[in-house]
Amino acid sequence: MEPFALFRDFFQYLWDLFVQWTAAATGGAIMALAWLWESYTKKTLSRQTRLRLAALFLLLASFFAWRTQYLKAKASGAYLQAAAHFYYPIPHPLLKDKPLRFYLDWDNTGNSPAIDPQLGGNIYLLDAAAIGSSGIQESMIAQWKTEYESKLKDTQTKEGEPVFPGKSQQFLVSGPIYTQQDITDVNKHNKVIFVIGAVRFTDALGKHEARFCQYLSDLDEKKNIAGFSGCRSYVKQVDIQ
């Protein structure tokens, strides 16, 4: 860090500390209670007590000054969200005897680049009961996490292209071969297609993992209609470090 920037940040911290300290020392719940105590008992706080209160206000002011800057930094971090799209064009997005395939478009809606994104995904064909079952979905997610961690170990030496704010990065997710029996089961709503994915990346605040999990809830090839619904969990970005 440049010396000028270091001094600038230090004096900004001192100013924030002063603002927070004066706010705490001249008002707030603690000062109100102290005033009420003096008014009720007709006694004045001792010098030692006032020094202790001043030290307490300084400690609180230091925390709130740090918290203010932390929240500002957090608001300026990277935030990735995904949307699923068919690989094969409508009106026939699910082809017989072809792998199930979807694109995941990861958009950076934050204010900082997502550095070294490591993308992954998979497709699962589950019984229709999975839609309303947290247990079945959690079992699928646990299986996926194991697969993803294995993939990260294989690709940890390969650096991904950054995803800059307002930009996106596309990832092709492939699944099992879509058989005639699968087509029948999906059309009769006996089975459901789940698309799951994740991207682990870093920014100025640390390491994060954006997550995606949805299932194909509506498909009408004749009307060119398709819709996705979210899983019960594994649907938002979390901090790793």
C-alpha positions in Angstrom: 0.0 0.0 0.0 1.3 3.5 -0.9 2.3 5.7 2.1 -0.1 8.4 1.1 -3.0 6.0 0.9 -2.0 4.5 4.3 -2.0 8.0 6.0 -5.3 8.9 4.2 -7.0 5.7 5.5 -5.5 6.3 9.0 -6.9 9.9 9.3 -10.2 8.7 7.9 -10.3 6.1 10.7 -9.5 8.8 13.3 -12.2 11.1 11.9 -14.8 8.2 12.0 -13.6 7.4 15.5 -14.1 11.0 16.6 -17.6 11.2 15.1 -18.7 7.9 16.7 -17.1 8.9 20.1 -18.7 12.3 20.3 -22.1 10.7 19.3 -21.7 8.1 22.1 -20.3 10.6 24.7 -23.0 13.3 24.2 -26.0 11.1 23.8 -27.4 7.6 23.6 -28.8 5.2 26.1 -25.8 5.1 28.4 -25.7 8.9 28.8 -29.4 9.0 29.3 -29.2 6.4 32.1 -26.3 8.3 33.7 -28.4 11.5 33.7 -31.4 9.8 35.1 -29.2 8.2 37.9 -27.8 11.6 38.8 -31.2 13.2 38.7 -32.8 10.5 40.9 -30.0 10.1 43.5 -28.9 13.8 43.5 -25.4 12.5 43.3 -22.6 13.3 40.7 -20.7 10.5 39.0 -17.2 10.2 40.3 -14.1 11.1 38.2 -13.2 7.4 38.1 -16.6 6.4 36.8 -16.5 9.2 34.1 -13.1 7.9 32.9 -14.5 4.4 32.7 -17.4 5.6 30.7 -15.1 7.6 28.4 -13.0 4.4 27.8 -16.2 2.5 27.1 -17.4 5.1 24.6 -14.0 4.9 22.9 -14.2 1.2 22.6 -17.8 1.4 21.2 -16.8 4.2 18.9 -13.8 2.1 17.6 -16.2 -0.8 16.8 -18.8 1.3 15.1 -16.1 3.1 13.0 -14.8 -0.3 11.9 -18.3 -1.6 11.3 -19.2 1.4 9.1 -16.2 0.8 6.8 -16.8 -2.9 6.8 -20.4 -2.6 5.6 -19.2 -0.1 2.9 -16.6 -2.6 1.8 -19.1 -5.5 1.9 -21.6 -3.6 -0.2 -18.8 -3.1 -2.8 -17.9 -6.7 -3.1 -18.6 -9.2 -5.9 -22.0 -10.9 -6.0 -22.8 -13.7 -8.5 -26.2 -14.9 -9.5 -27.1 -17.5 -12.1 -29.9 -18.1 -14.6 -30.4 -21.5 -16.4 -31.0 -21.6 -20.2 -31.5 -24.6 -22.5 -28.5 -25.7 -24.5 -30.7 -27.2 -27.3 -33.0 -24.7 -28.9 -36.8 -24.6 -28.3 -39.1 -26.1 -29.4 -37.1 -29.3 -28.7 -34.8 -28.4 -25.8 -34.7 -32.0 -24.5 -33.6 -34.4 -27.1 -33.9 -38.2 -27.0 -30.7 -40.2 -26.5 -28.7 -36.9 -26.0 -27.2 -35.7 -22.8 -29.3 -33.3 -20.7 -27.6 -29.9 -21.1 -28.2 -26.4 -19.8 -26.2 -23.2 -19.7 -25.7 -21.4 -16.5 -25.1 -17.7 -17.0 -23.4 -16.2 -13.9 -23.9 -12.5 -13.6 -21.9 -10.3 -11.4 -24.4 -7.9 -9.8 -21.8 -6.5 -7.3 -19.4 -3.7 -7.5 -16.1 -5.6 -7.6 -14.6 -8.3 -9.9 -15.0 -11.9 -9.0 -11.4 -13.2 -9.2 -10.4 -16.7 -10.3 -14.0 -18.1 -10.5 -14.1 -21.9 -10.4 -17.4 -23.0 -12.0 -19.1 -26.3 -11.8 -22.5 -27.9 -12.3 -24.5 -31.1 -12.7 -28.0 -32.3 -13.7 -30.1 -34.8 -11.8 -33.2 -36.6 -12.8 -35.2 -37.3 -9.6 -38.6 -38.6 -8.6 -41.3 -35.9 -8.5 -41.4 -36.3 -4.8 -38.2 -34.4 -4.6 -40.0 -31.2 -5.2 -41.6 -31.2 -1.8 -39.0 -33.2 0.0 -36.2 -31.4 1.8 -34.5 -34.7 2.6 -34.3 -35.8 -1.1 -33.0 -32.4 -2.1 -30.4 -32.3 0.7 -29.2 -35.7 -0.4 -28.8 -34.5 -4.0 -27.0 -31.3 -2.7 -24.6 -33.4 -0.5 -23.7 -35.6 -3.5 -23.1 -32.5 -5.6 -20.9 -30.9 -3.0 -18.7 -34.0 -3.0 -18.4 -33.9 -6.8 -17.7 -30.1 -6.8 -14.9 -30.4 -4.1 -13.3 -33.2 -6.2 -13.5 -30.9 -9.3 -11.9 -28.0 -7.4 -8.9 -30.2 -6.5 -8.4 -31.1 -10.1 -8.6 -27.5 -11.3 -7.0 -25.6 -8.4 -3.9 -24.8 -10.6 -6.0 -23.4 -13.4 -7.0 -19.7 -12.9 -10.4 -18.7 -14.2 -11.2 -15.5 -16.1 -12.4 -12.7 -13.8 -16.1 -11.8 -13.9 -16.3 -8.0 -13.8 -19.3 -6.0 -12.5 -22.1 -5.9 -14.9 -20.6 -8.8 -16.9 -21.4 -12.6 -17.0 -19.7 -15.9 -17.6 -21.4 -18.8 -19.2 -20.9 -22.4 -18.1 -22.2 -25.5 -19.8 -23.7 -28.1 -17.5 -24.1 -31.7 -18.8 -26.1 -34.5 -17.3 -27.2 -38.1 -18.1 -28.4 -39.4 -21.4 -32.1 -38.5 -21.8 -33.8 -41.8 -22.7 -37.3 -42.5 -24.0 -38.3 -43.7 -20.6 -37.1 -40.4 -19.1 -39.2 -38.5 -21.6 -42.3 -40.5 -20.6 -41.6 -40.0 -16.9 -41.0 -36.2 -17.2 -44.1 -35.8 -19.4 -46.2 -37.7 -16.9 -44.7 -35.7 -14.0 -43.2 -38.8 -12.5 -39.7 -37.4 -12.6 -38.2 -33.9 -12.5 -35.0 -32.4 -13.9 -32.8 -30.5 -11.3 -30.0 -28.2 -12.4 -27.4 -27.4 -9.7 -24.2 -25.4 -9.9 -21.7 -23.3 -8.0 -18.8 -20.9 -8.5 -16.1 -20.3 -5.9 -14.2 -17.0 -6.3 -12.3 -14.3 -4.3 -12.6 -10.6 -4.1 -11.3 -7.9 -1.7 -13.3 -9.3 1.1 -12.2 -12.9 0.9 -13.4 -16.1 -0.6 -17.0 -16.8 -1.5 -19.2 -19.5 -3.1 -22.2 -18.6 -5.2 -24.8 -21.4 -5.5 -27.6 -22.3 -7.8 -30.3 -25.0 -7.6 -33.5 -25.1 -9.6 -35.8 -27.6 -11.2 -37.7 -27.6 -14.5 -41.2 -26.9 -13.2 -43.0 -26.2 -16.5 -42.3 -27.4 -20.1 -44.7 -27.2 -23.0 -42.8 -27.8 -26.2 -45.9 -27.0 -28.4 -46.3 -23.6 -26.8 -42.5 -23.0 -26.4 -43.0 -22.5 -22.7 -40.4 -23.4 -20.0 -40.1 -22.4 -16.4 -37.7 -23.1 -13.5 -38.4 -23.0 -9.8 -35.9 -22.8 -6.9 -34.8 -25.5 -4.6 -35.4 -25.4 -0.8 -31.7 -24.5 -0.2 -28.4 -24.0 -1.9 -29.7 -20.9 -3.7 -27.5 -18.0 -2.5 -23.9 -16.8 -2.2 -22.1 -17.6 1.1 -18.7 -16.6 2.6 -16.0 -19.3 2.6 -13.3 -17.3 4.4 
